[in-house]
Amino acid sequence: ISVIVFTCIAQFAFSDVPLQQLNVPPSFEPTYTCCTSECITEWPAQCPDQEEPYGKRPWLVDLFNLGGKGYIPILAAGPACLAFILVWLDNGITWHIVNHPSNKLTHGEAYNYDTCLSACQVIINGLIGCPWLVASTVPCVLHVTAMSNKDKNGNTVSIQETRLTGLFVHILIFCTIFVLSLLKILPMAVLYGVFLFMGLVALPGQQFWQRILLFFMQPSKYTVTPYTKYMEKKRIHLYTFVELIFFGIVLTVREIKTIAIAFPLMTLMCIPARVYLLPRIFTQWELLLVDGDPDDITKWCDRKEAAQRGEYAVEAGDEEMGEFAREEKVMIVDDDASVGEHSA
């Protein structure tokens, strides 16, 4: 609705203002124009002396048409691996955000089926020269948010699970094929505004954004969460600062065109950094509170509160509680005998 309203405003109220509009082809067909019937060269870049193109390429891509450059598949193998990493990470991150326990979804997970379906779609789209299918994180998060009932603190109380909204959205996307002439009048400024709004709406539910806001808040105004309750404020800020550094590195690589192809690799490197680097800076229980499963965090908090009341003794092998207990000097006991002391 907002796109339609502001497009009408741009067309009628500001018709004399030049605006960049959505670049849409006149018809739904391949955009690659061929110089000859073999379709080895592209018009007009590779045949500037030719006044008219021979025609559009066929819908089915000829995998053996390398334009006389047999080394292309070998050179393309490296970027293809990076593209695979990007698609896999994009899909995996989106699926895990959507299926996070805090969203209270009750339908079963289907990570393997989703991966297989995405792979099939990538193959089909690749054979006809269309963009690959990947999970779109922001729309998926917004969809979950729109279907959720939340309390005053932004926590999900319940969620309406349905596949109809996704089905109707993609039916409408399919229908845009028949109104390409209308899409041409959409101002890019309106679309950028919608995308900005989608991103801003999705931010409040992200813990990373919530911890960034803590830099500008008085400690007394912090929302009560497990990490604000048990972690030192400077430790919370340090973890957020480390995340900001990695975010800045990934964003910088993406924005510099000469090295942008390494963007998927830099994103992937965040995983070993989380697994091997951060445990050298933070304790296991701190990492659990800021980056753990909600159920595990709830169990940890229950054990912590029970230990403070003297109703829980930390068992050997309980790494997260063991580290916290050594710092707080809470009683630590083995299966049979006490191996620590309790400070009153």
C-alpha positions as CSV (number, residue, x, y, z in Angstrom):
1,I,0.0,0.0,0.0
2,S,2.8,2.4,0.9
3,V,4.5,1.7,-2.4
4,I,1.3,2.5,-4.4
5,V,0.6,5.7,-2.4
6,F,4.0,7.2,-2.7
7,T,4.3,6.2,-6.3
8,C,1.1,8.1,-7.0
9,I,2.4,11.1,-5.0
10,A,5.6,11.0,-7.1
11,Q,3.7,10.8,-10.4
12,F,1.1,13.5,-9.8
13,A,2.5,15.8,-7.1
14,F,6.1,15.8,-8.3
15,S,5.8,15.0,-11.9
16,D,8.3,17.7,-12.8
17,V,11.0,16.2,-10.5
18,P,13.4,13.8,-12.3
19,L,13.5,10.5,-10.4
20,Q,15.4,7.3,-11.0
21,Q,12.8,4.6,-11.7
22,L,13.0,0.8,-11.6
23,N,14.8,-0.6,-14.6
24,V,12.5,-3.3,-16.0
25,P,12.8,-5.0,-19.4
26,P,9.9,-4.5,-21.8
27,S,9.0,-8.2,-21.7
28,F,9.7,-11.3,-19.7
29,E,12.5,-12.9,-21.8
30,P,16.3,-13.3,-21.6
31,T,18.1,-10.0,-21.8
32,Y,21.3,-11.3,-23.4
33,T,21.3,-10.2,-27.0
34,C,23.3,-12.2,-29.5
35,C,25.4,-10.9,-32.4
36,T,25.0,-14.1,-34.4
37,S,22.9,-17.3,-34.4
38,E,25.7,-19.1,-32.5
39,C,25.2,-16.5,-29.7
40,I,28.9,-16.6,-28.8
41,T,29.2,-12.8,-28.6
42,E,27.0,-10.2,-27.0
43,W,25.5,-7.2,-28.8
44,P,26.6,-4.4,-28.8
45,A,29.6,-4.7,-26.6
46,Q,31.4,-7.4,-28.7
47,C,30.0,-6.3,-32.2
48,P,29.8,-2.5,-32.1
49,D,29.7,-2.2,-35.9
50,Q,26.5,-4.3,-36.1
51,E,23.4,-2.1,-36.2
52,E,20.9,-4.6,-34.9
53,P,21.3,-7.7,-32.8
54,Y,20.5,-11.2,-34.2
55,G,18.1,-11.8,-31.3
56,K,17.8,-13.0,-27.7
57,R,19.6,-16.1,-26.4
58,P,17.5,-19.2,-26.0
59,W,15.9,-19.8,-22.6
60,L,18.0,-22.9,-21.9
61,V,21.6,-22.0,-21.5
62,D,24.1,-23.9,-23.6
63,L,26.6,-25.1,-21.0
64,F,29.1,-25.9,-23.7
65,N,29.1,-22.5,-25.3
66,L,32.2,-21.0,-23.8
67,G,32.8,-18.4,-26.5
68,G,36.1,-20.1,-27.5
69,K,37.4,-19.8,-24.0
70,G,37.8,-23.3,-22.7
71,Y,39.6,-22.2,-19.5
72,I,36.4,-20.4,-18.2
73,P,35.1,-23.4,-16.1
74,I,38.5,-23.7,-14.4
75,L,38.6,-20.0,-13.5
76,A,35.0,-20.0,-12.5
77,A,35.5,-22.8,-10.0
78,G,36.9,-20.5,-7.3
79,P,34.2,-17.9,-7.4
80,A,31.6,-20.7,-7.6
81,C,32.9,-22.1,-4.3
82,L,32.5,-18.6,-2.7
83,A,29.0,-18.4,-4.2
84,F,28.2,-21.8,-2.7
85,I,29.4,-20.6,0.7
86,L,27.3,-17.4,0.5
87,V,24.2,-19.3,-0.5
88,W,24.7,-21.9,2.2
89,L,25.4,-19.3,4.9
90,D,22.5,-17.1,3.8
91,N,20.0,-20.0,3.9
92,G,21.4,-21.5,7.1
93,I,21.5,-18.2,9.0
94,T,17.9,-17.4,7.9
95,W,16.5,-20.8,8.8
96,H,18.1,-20.7,12.2
97,I,16.9,-17.2,13.0
98,V,13.3,-18.2,11.9
99,N,13.4,-21.5,13.8
100,H,14.9,-20.0,16.9
101,P,13.2,-21.3,20.1
102,S,12.3,-17.7,21.1
103,N,9.9,-17.6,18.1
104,K,7.8,-20.3,19.7
105,L,7.3,-22.3,16.4
106,T,5.8,-25.7,16.9
107,H,6.0,-27.1,13.3
108,G,9.0,-29.4,12.8
109,E,12.3,-28.2,11.3
110,A,13.2,-29.2,7.7
111,Y,16.8,-28.0,7.2
112,N,17.8,-30.9,5.0
113,Y,14.6,-30.7,2.8
114,D,15.0,-26.9,2.5
115,T,18.6,-27.3,1.5
116,C,17.7,-29.9,-1.2
117,L,14.9,-27.7,-2.5
118,S,17.1,-24.7,-2.7
119,A,19.8,-26.7,-4.5
120,C,17.2,-27.9,-7.1
121,Q,16.0,-24.3,-7.6
122,V,19.6,-23.1,-8.0
123,I,20.2,-25.8,-10.7
124,I,17.0,-24.9,-12.6
125,N,17.6,-21.2,-12.4
126,G,21.2,-21.6,-13.5
127,L,20.2,-23.7,-16.5
128,I,17.8,-20.9,-17.7
129,G,20.1,-18.0,-16.7
130,C,17.9,-16.6,-13.9
131,P,19.1,-15.4,-10.5
132,W,19.7,-18.0,-7.9
133,L,17.1,-18.7,-5.1
134,V,18.4,-17.8,-1.6
135,A,16.7,-17.2,1.7
136,S,15.9,-13.5,2.1
137,T,16.7,-12.8,5.8
138,V,14.9,-9.5,6.4
139,P,11.6,-10.5,4.8
140,C,11.6,-13.8,6.6
141,V,12.2,-12.1,10.0
142,L,9.5,-9.6,9.2
143,H,7.1,-12.3,8.3
144,V,7.8,-14.1,11.6
145,T,7.4,-10.8,13.4
146,A,4.1,-9.9,11.6
147,M,2.6,-13.3,12.6
148,S,3.7,-13.1,16.3
149,N,2.0,-11.8,19.4
150,K,4.5,-10.1,21.6
151,D,4.5,-8.8,25.1
152,K,5.6,-5.3,26.2
153,N,9.3,-6.4,26.3
154,G,9.2,-7.6,22.7
155,N,9.2,-11.3,23.6
156,T,7.1,-13.7,21.5
157,V,4.1,-15.0,23.4
158,S,2.5,-17.0,20.5
159,I,2.7,-17.1,16.7
160,Q,0.3,-18.0,14.0
161,E,1.9,-20.6,11.8
162,T,0.7,-20.7,8.2
163,R,2.0,-21.2,4.7
164,L,-0.7,-19.2,3.1
165,T,1.0,-15.8,3.4
166,G,4.1,-17.1,1.7
167,L,2.0,-18.7,-1.0
168,F,0.1,-15.5,-1.7
169,V,3.2,-13.4,-1.7
170,H,4.8,-15.5,-4.4
171,I,1.6,-15.6,-6.4
172,L,1.7,-11.8,-6.4
173,I,5.3,-11.9,-7.4
174,F,4.4,-14.2,-10.3
175,C,1.6,-11.8,-11.4
176,T,4.1,-9.0,-11.8
177,I,5.3,-10.7,-15.0
178,F,2.1,-9.4,-16.6
179,V,2.4,-5.8,-15.4
180,L,6.0,-5.0,-16.3
181,S,5.0,-1.7,-17.9
182,L,3.5,-0.6,-14.5
183,L,6.7,-1.6,-12.6
184,K,8.7,0.9,-14.7
185,I,7.0,3.8,-13.0
186,L,8.1,2.8,-9.5
187,P,10.6,5.3,-8.2
188,M,13.8,3.8,-6.7
189,A,13.5,6.2,-3.8
190,V,10.2,4.6,-2.8
191,L,11.7,1.1,-3.0
192,Y,14.7,2.2,-1.0
193,G,12.4,3.6,1.6
194,V,10.5,0.4,1.9
195,F,13.7,-1.6,2.3
196,L,14.9,0.8,4.9
197,F,11.7,0.5,6.8
198,M,11.8,-3.3,6.6
199,G,15.3,-3.3,8.1
200,L,14.5,-0.8,10.8
201,V,11.4,-2.8,11.9
202,A,13.5,-6.0,12.1
203,L,16.2,-4.4,14.3
204,P,14.4,-4.2,17.7
205,G,14.1,-8.0,17.9
206,Q,17.8,-8.6,17.3
207,Q,19.9,-8.9,20.5
208,F,23.0,-7.5,18.7
209,W,21.0,-4.2,18.1
210,Q,19.7,-4.3,21.7
211,R,23.3,-4.5,23.0
212,I,24.4,-1.7,20.8
213,L,21.8,0.5,22.4
214,L,23.2,-0.3,25.8
215,F,26.2,1.9,25.0
216,F,23.9,4.9,25.1
217,M,21.8,3.9,28.1
218,Q,22.1,4.3,31.8
219,P,22.7,0.9,33.5
220,S,19.6,1.5,35.7
221,K,17.5,1.7,32.5
222,Y,18.8,-1.6,31.1
223,T,16.1,-4.2,30.2
224,V,16.4,-7.1,32.6
225,T,17.9,-10.0,30.6
226,P,20.1,-12.8,31.8
227,Y,23.3,-11.1,30.4
228,T,22.4,-7.7,31.9
229,K,21.6,-9.4,35.2
230,Y,24.7,-11.6,35.7
231,M,27.4,-10.1,33.5
232,E,29.5,-7.0,34.2
233,K,28.5,-4.1,32.0
234,K,32.0,-3.7,30.6
235,R,32.0,-7.4,29.6
236,I,28.7,-6.9,27.7
237,H,30.1,-3.9,25.9
238,L,33.4,-5.7,25.1
239,Y,31.5,-8.6,23.5
240,T,29.4,-6.1,21.5
241,F,32.5,-4.2,20.5
242,V,34.1,-7.4,19.2
243,E,31.0,-8.1,17.1
244,L,31.1,-4.6,15.7
245,I,34.7,-5.1,14.6
246,F,33.8,-8.3,12.7
247,F,30.7,-6.6,11.3
248,G,32.8,-3.7,10.1
249,I,35.4,-6.0,8.5
250,V,32.7,-7.9,6.6
251,L,30.9,-4.7,5.5
252,T,34.2,-3.1,4.3
253,V,35.1,-6.2,2.2
254,R,31.6,-6.1,0.7
255,E,31.8,-2.4,-0.2
256,I,35.2,-2.5,-1.9
257,K,34.6,-3.8,-5.4
258,T,38.2,-5.1,-5.9
259,I,37.9,-7.5,-3.0
260,A,34.1,-7.9,-2.7
261,I,34.4,-11.5,-4.1
262,A,35.9,-12.5,-0.8
263,F,32.7,-11.4,1.1
264,P,31.4,-15.0,1.5
265,L,34.8,-16.1,2.8
266,M,34.9,-13.3,5.4
267,T,31.5,-14.2,6.5
268,L,32.5,-17.8,6.9
269,M,35.6,-16.8,9.0
270,C,33.2,-15.5,11.7
271,I,32.4,-19.1,12.6
272,P,36.0,-20.1,13.6
273,A,36.4,-16.8,15.3
274,R,33.4,-17.5,17.5
275,V,34.5,-21.1,18.2
276,Y,38.2,-20.6,18.8
277,L,38.9,-16.8,19.5
278,L,36.0,-15.6,21.7
279,P,36.5,-18.4,24.3
280,R,39.9,-17.0,24.9
281,I,38.4,-13.6,25.8
282,F,35.2,-14.6,27.5
283,T,34.2,-17.4,29.9
284,Q,31.9,-20.2,28.8
285,W,29.0,-18.9,31.0
286,E,29.4,-15.4,29.5
287,L,29.2,-16.7,26.0
288,L,26.2,-18.8,27.0
289,L,24.3,-15.8,28.3
290,V,25.0,-13.6,25.2
291,D,25.0,-16.3,22.5
292,G,23.4,-19.4,23.8
293,D,20.2,-21.3,23.3
294,P,17.3,-19.9,25.3
295,D,16.5,-23.2,27.0
296,D,20.2,-23.6,28.1
297,I,20.2,-20.0,29.4
298,T,17.0,-20.7,31.4
299,K,18.5,-23.8,32.9
300,W,21.7,-22.0,33.7
301,C,19.8,-19.1,35.4
302,D,17.7,-21.6,37.4
303,R,20.8,-23.4,38.6
304,K,22.5,-20.1,39.4
305,E,19.5,-18.9,41.5
306,A,19.3,-22.2,43.2
307,A,23.0,-22.1,44.0
308,Q,22.6,-18.6,45.5
309,R,19.9,-20.0,47.8
310,G,22.1,-23.0,48.7
311,E,19.8,-25.4,47.0
312,Y,22.1,-26.5,44.2
313,A,25.6,-27.8,44.1
314,V,27.6,-27.6,41.0
315,E,28.5,-31.0,39.6
316,A,31.8,-31.8,38.1
317,G,31.7,-31.4,34.3
318,D,29.3,-28.5,34.4
319,E,31.7,-26.2,32.6
320,E,29.6,-23.0,32.5
321,M,28.4,-23.1,36.1
322,G,31.8,-24.3,37.2
323,E,33.5,-21.2,35.8
324,F,30.9,-18.9,37.4
325,A,31.1,-20.8,40.7
326,R,34.9,-20.4,40.8
327,E,34.4,-16.7,40.3
328,E,31.6,-16.4,42.9
329,K,33.1,-19.1,45.2
330,V,29.8,-21.1,45.1
331,M,30.0,-24.6,46.5
332,I,31.4,-27.1,43.9
333,V,30.9,-30.8,44.7
334,D,31.9,-33.9,42.9
335,D,29.6,-36.9,42.5
336,D,30.7,-38.2,45.9
337,A,32.6,-35.6,47.8
338,S,33.0,-31.9,48.1
339,V,35.9,-30.3,46.2
340,G,35.3,-26.7,47.0
341,E,34.1,-24.3,49.7
342,H,31.1,-22.2,50.0
343,S,31.5,-18.6,51.0
344,A,28.7,-17.2,53.1
